[in-house]
Amino acid sequence: MKIEIYDPAMCCSTGVCGPSVDPELVRIQEVLRQIQKQVPEVQVLRYGLTSNPEVFIVNSAVAELLQNEGPECLPLLFVDGMFILKGQYPGNEQLRLILKNRGFSVTLEEDKQASRCCGPGCC
């Protein structure tokens, strides 16, 4: 099984750098690390628009989405070559279900953004 994520342009390969780190990038990086640790036979590949532009051209589905919608369609998620999601990173539960549907069992931390509560009225 192969999970491919086509990331938007970022300051470094993971986007987890610079003065203000996007917590969503930290989350997806950690979730992908958990998947690779628990299910080594699942190949996880991330491509950056800045660091791997040729990969965006070679994949005709990615190239077409970029041509039609621009870089706003990024990030993109492909599983085993099939287009799954655009414009956002998959949630932990969504990734868990994708893996489950392909016969893999993983335990992923609950989405921190979905479970975060700062008190009455903010959830």
Sine and cosine of phi, psi and omega as CSV:
sin_phi,cos_phi,sin_psi,cos_psi,sin_omega,cos_omega
0.00,0.00,0.61,-0.79,-0.02,-1.00
-0.75,-0.66,0.80,-0.60,0.10,-1.00
-0.95,-0.30,0.81,-0.59,0.04,-1.00
-0.84,-0.54,0.75,-0.66,0.07,-1.00
-0.86,-0.51,0.80,-0.60,0.05,-1.00
-0.98,-0.21,0.96,-0.27,-0.09,-1.00
-1.00,0.05,0.46,-0.89,0.13,-0.99
-0.94,0.35,0.10,-1.00,0.05,-1.00
-0.88,0.48,0.76,-0.65,0.00,-1.00
-0.68,-0.73,0.22,-0.97,-0.04,-1.00
-0.94,0.35,-0.41,0.91,0.03,-1.00
-0.52,-0.85,0.02,-1.00,-0.12,-0.99
-0.88,0.47,-0.49,0.87,-0.02,-1.00
-0.98,-0.21,-0.34,0.94,-0.09,-1.00
0.98,0.18,-0.03,1.00,-0.02,-1.00
-0.99,-0.12,0.93,0.36,-0.03,-1.00
-0.38,-0.92,0.08,-1.00,0.03,-1.00
0.99,0.12,0.01,-1.00,-0.10,-0.99
-0.94,0.33,-0.53,0.85,0.01,-1.00
-0.80,-0.60,0.93,-0.37,-0.05,-1.00
-1.00,-0.04,0.77,-0.64,0.04,-1.00
-0.96,0.29,0.87,-0.50,-0.02,-1.00
-0.87,0.49,-0.44,0.90,0.03,-1.00
-0.92,0.39,-0.60,0.80,0.05,-1.00
-0.93,0.37,-0.61,0.79,0.06,-1.00
-0.90,0.44,-0.70,0.72,-0.01,-1.00
-0.88,0.47,-0.77,0.64,-0.06,-1.00
-0.92,0.40,-0.60,0.80,0.04,-1.00
-0.88,0.47,-0.69,0.73,-0.01,-1.00
-0.93,0.37,-0.65,0.76,0.01,-1.00
-0.90,0.44,-0.69,0.73,0.02,-1.00
-0.90,0.43,-0.59,0.81,0.06,-1.00
-0.90,0.44,-0.68,0.73,0.03,-1.00
-0.88,0.47,-0.67,0.74,0.01,-1.00
-0.88,0.47,-0.74,0.67,-0.02,-1.00
-0.89,0.45,-0.57,0.82,0.00,-1.00
-0.94,0.33,-0.68,0.73,-0.07,-1.00
-0.99,0.16,-0.52,0.85,-0.06,-1.00
-0.73,-0.69,0.98,0.20,-0.08,-1.00
-0.85,0.52,-0.40,0.92,-0.01,-1.00
-0.97,0.25,-0.16,0.99,0.09,-1.00
-1.00,0.07,0.85,-0.52,0.01,-1.00
-1.00,0.02,0.81,-0.59,0.01,-1.00
-0.90,-0.43,0.85,-0.53,-0.01,-1.00
-0.82,-0.58,0.71,-0.70,0.09,-1.00
-0.84,-0.54,0.71,-0.71,0.00,-1.00
-0.85,-0.52,0.73,-0.68,0.03,-1.00
-0.98,-0.20,0.68,-0.73,0.01,-1.00
-0.85,0.53,-0.58,0.82,0.00,-1.00
-0.98,0.19,-0.69,0.73,-0.12,-0.99
-1.00,0.01,-0.38,0.93,-0.03,-1.00
-0.72,-0.70,0.79,0.61,-0.10,-1.00
-0.87,0.49,-0.50,0.87,-0.03,-1.00
-0.90,0.44,-0.53,0.85,-0.01,-1.00
-0.92,0.39,-0.54,0.84,0.00,-1.00
-0.94,0.35,-0.44,0.90,0.00,-1.00
-1.00,0.10,-0.64,0.77,-0.06,-1.00
-0.90,0.43,-0.62,0.78,0.01,-1.00
-0.99,0.15,0.94,-0.34,-0.10,-1.00
-0.89,0.46,-0.56,0.83,0.02,-1.00
-0.92,0.40,-0.66,0.75,0.03,-1.00
-0.92,0.40,-0.73,0.69,0.00,-1.00
-0.86,0.51,-0.67,0.74,0.00,-1.00
-0.91,0.41,-0.70,0.72,0.04,-1.00
-0.87,0.48,-0.69,0.72,0.01,-1.00
-0.90,0.43,-0.65,0.76,0.00,-1.00
-0.91,0.41,-0.67,0.74,-0.06,-1.00
-0.99,0.17,-0.57,0.82,-0.13,-0.99
-0.89,-0.46,-0.19,0.98,-0.03,-1.00
0.98,0.22,0.00,-1.00,-0.07,-1.00
-0.92,0.40,-0.16,0.99,0.04,-1.00
-0.91,0.41,-0.32,0.95,0.01,-1.00
-0.97,0.25,-0.22,0.98,-0.01,-1.00
-0.99,0.16,0.51,-0.86,0.03,1.00
-0.97,0.23,0.34,-0.94,0.07,-1.00
-0.88,-0.48,0.58,-0.82,0.05,-1.00
-0.87,-0.49,0.80,-0.61,0.11,-0.99
-0.84,-0.54,0.65,-0.76,0.08,-1.00
-0.81,-0.58,0.86,-0.52,-0.05,-1.00
0.78,0.63,0.66,0.75,0.05,-1.00
0.99,0.15,-0.09,1.00,0.00,-1.00
-1.00,-0.10,0.74,-0.68,0.05,-1.00
-0.93,0.36,0.78,-0.63,-0.06,-1.00
-0.89,-0.46,-0.70,0.72,-0.19,-0.98
-0.46,-0.89,0.55,-0.83,0.08,-1.00
-0.70,-0.71,0.42,-0.91,0.13,-0.99
0.99,0.17,-0.07,1.00,0.03,-1.00
-0.32,-0.95,0.34,-0.94,0.08,-1.00
-0.99,0.13,0.54,-0.84,0.01,-1.00
-0.92,0.38,0.56,-0.83,0.08,-1.00
-0.96,0.28,0.27,-0.96,0.00,-1.00
-0.85,0.52,-0.71,0.71,-0.03,-1.00
-0.91,0.41,-0.63,0.78,0.03,-1.00
-0.88,0.47,-0.70,0.72,0.04,-1.00
-0.91,0.42,-0.65,0.76,0.01,-1.00
-0.87,0.49,-0.68,0.73,0.00,-1.00
-0.93,0.37,-0.63,0.78,0.06,-1.00
-0.86,0.51,-0.72,0.70,0.01,-1.00
-0.91,0.40,-0.68,0.74,0.00,-1.00
-0.87,0.49,-0.67,0.74,0.00,-1.00
-0.91,0.42,-0.27,0.96,0.04,-1.00
-0.95,-0.30,0.24,0.97,0.12,-0.99
1.00,0.02,0.23,0.97,0.00,-1.00
-0.93,-0.36,0.66,-0.75,0.03,-1.00
-0.93,-0.36,0.82,-0.57,0.04,-1.00
-0.73,-0.69,0.45,-0.89,0.11,-0.99
-0.92,-0.39,0.91,-0.40,-0.01,-1.00
-0.91,-0.41,0.57,-0.82,0.06,-1.00
-0.86,0.52,0.52,-0.85,0.06,-1.00
-0.88,0.48,0.57,-0.82,0.07,-1.00
-0.82,0.57,0.88,-0.48,0.00,-1.00
-0.91,0.42,-0.62,0.78,0.00,-1.00
-0.90,0.43,-0.62,0.79,-0.03,-1.00
-0.96,0.29,-0.46,0.89,-0.10,-1.00
-0.97,-0.22,-0.11,0.99,-0.05,-1.00
-0.94,0.35,0.73,-0.68,0.06,-1.00
-0.63,-0.78,0.79,-0.61,-0.05,-1.00
-0.98,-0.21,0.10,1.00,0.02,-1.00
0.72,-0.69,-0.08,-1.00,-0.05,-1.00
-0.86,0.52,0.72,-0.69,0.11,-0.99
1.00,0.05,-0.12,0.99,-0.03,-1.00
-0.96,-0.29,-0.13,0.99,-0.05,-1.00
-1.00,0.00,0.00,0.00,0.00,0.00
